Amino acid sequence: MCGIVGYIGDKQAAPFLLDGMSKLEYRGYDSAGIAVFEKGRIRVEKCVGRLEALRQKLSGNMPAGTMGIGHTRWATHGRPSDRNAHPHADSSGEFVVVHNGIIENYMSLKEELLAKNHVFLSETDSEVVAHLMAVNYNGDFEETVKKVLGMIEGSYSLVFLCAKEPDKLICTKKDNPLVIGLGTGENFIASDIPAIIAKTRRTFIMNDGEIATVTKDAVWVQDIKGTPISKKVFEVNWNAEAAEKGGFEHFMLKEIYEQPKAMRDTMTGRVAHDGSRIDFEELNWTKEDFADISKIFIIGCGTAYHAGMVGKYYLEQLARVPVEVDIASEFRYRNPIIDSSCLTIIISQSGETSDTLAALKEARRLGSRTLAITNVVGSSVAREADQVAYTHAGPEIAVASTKAYTTQLLLMLMLAVYVGQIKGNLNDDRTRELVTAIKQVPEQIHQLLENVEQLKVFATQYGNSEDVFYLGRSLDYAVALEGALKMKEISYIHAEAYAAGELKHGTLALIVEGVPVIVLATQNDVYDKTISNLQEVKARDAVVIAIAQEGDSNIAKYADHVIFIPRAEKYLTPLLSVLPLQLLAYYAALTRGCDVDKPRNLAKSVTVE
Ligand code: AGP
C-alpha cells in the first residue's frame, strides 16, 4: 500500500519527508518521490526503487524549502517506473498531488483532458487529479479541491500542493487512511502514524469526506459543503513497532482485519454502480473470446492453489467451462494436455513464485492463453501473462496469507460472473442477485471480526493438541484445505483437511477421543451428508467444532461447539467461513508461543524451486 507524508513549518521539509517515508517502508513500495516548494516553484524529485535510490539522487542537491509532500508507491495503475512514481504534477507544474487508492473513473476523465490537449507523463490514475486541479483552479485552492472531489470516483487519500498558494497544504480522504500530526510552528500529514511519531504524538484521524487545510500554525477541517468540523486530538502512546502494525500485535492480525477494505478495493471499478453487472475493463472479453475456450486451467502454490480450488467451483458453476486445478510444481513437469483452446489462470500473491512462473511459461509454450491474478503490479507473472487482473489487496507482509486469499476468491467469483454474463449463462436477475451478495461481503466480514472472543477460547482450549482435522464437502472442502494450511504453517500443529466423504476411506482410523475436528457445514446442497460425516467422528469421541450459517438451529444437536458465520449466498460462504479458520490458527499460534509473522522454515515469497 502506498505511503503519504506531508510537512509545513519552519524547518526544512525534505529531511522530514524522507525520514517519514522510511518509517512507512514496512508497508512495501516500488518507487518513491517528494515535492518541495523551493524558490517560488514546486520541485518534484522521484524515482523507481528503494528510498535509498531517491536519497542518492538527491545527495548534494536536496530540495530546499519548508513545505512539501512525499510518497512511497505500491503500483496499481501502471508498472513501477520513474514516471509513474508520485508526486504527480499538471503540465504547468503548479499543482502537485500525492494519492493513495484508486481513481475509478480516471479513464473517462483522462480522455476528456486528452481531448483538450493535456499531455500526460505517466500511466497512473492519480495524474488526472493534478490536471483537474489546474483546469478548475479559480483563485481559491480549497474551492478547487472541493470541485475536483465532485468529479472523481473511487477511493483516495490525497494531499495537494499549489504553487500559487504556498502557505498551505490541503488533504482529504475516502476509504484510505490519513492522519494529521500537530506540532508547534509546524504540522504534519501522513497515511499512517509511524511516519510522524518521531515528531509529534498529538494527532487526529481524518474521516471520509473531510478536507483539511494545513498551515504551519493551524489546521482547519471542513466538509465539502464548507461546514466546519471540530476534531478530537489524541495522544498516540504506541511505540514505533506497534505503530507499524497499526496497533495490532502482528502483521497477520492486522491483515486479517484489513480484509473488508481489501475486498472493497478488489471490487473498485469492477462492480457497476447500479449493481447490475461485473466488468473487467482490463480484460475487455467478448463472447467471441470465449467461443473457442474448451477448458480452463488454474495454477498456483499453497494458498493460491487453494484459492484456485474455489475458483474451479465458481467458473464451472457460473460460467459453465470445465476447469482443472493444478499445483504449479506438478503442472510444470506433467506434460499437460493443453493448447490454444485453453485459458490458463495463474494465481500468485507475490507474482514471483518460481514454480508458478515456470508453470505460466510452460502453459504459454504449449499455446494456451494466459491470465495472471496477482497482487503485485509489474511482478514477473504480471509481465509474463497475456493479461492480468490485480487483486488490489495492498501489501501482505505476514508469511501466512490471509487478505491475499480472500481477495483472490472474490476476484475469481467476479471473473466467473463476468464470464457467465458474457456467455449468456447468467440472466440479468441472477447477475444482480450475485452482485448484491458480493457487495455485502465486506460488511459481513466486518461483523465476523467484531466477535472473536469465542475463537480465542477455543484456541486456548485446543491449542495444545497434537493433531486437528478439517472436514467439508464441495466449497467447504476447498476452504478446509486453506484452514488446515493456516494452522500448520503458524502453529505447527499437525493439521489435515479431508473431503468429508473421504473420511471412511482411511482417515477415520486417526479419529480418537478428544481430537479436535473442525467441520464446515455451510453448503445447503450437501448439508445432510456433512452432518452424517460429523456424526461419524462424534461417534469416535472427537471434539467437533462446526462452522455453520447463522440460523442453522440443527447443528448444535451434533457438534460440541458451533461458530456461526453470517448467512450468505452459497458462493460467498468461502469468503466468510475462512475468517474463523484464519483466526483460530492465529490464536492457536499465540497459545503455543509461535512467531506468527515469521514461521519457522518459511519465506513470504518462494523464488527458488
Ligand atoms: C500461505 O499462507 C503461504 N504463505 C504460501 O502457501 C503461499 O500462498 C505460496 O507460497 C504462494 O505464494 P504466491 O501467492 O506469492 O505465489
Residues whose N, C-alpha, C, O or C-beta is under 5 A from the ligand:
A	BS01	AGP	C301 G302 T303 A304 I347 S348 Q349 S350 G351 T353 V399 A400 S401 K604 V606
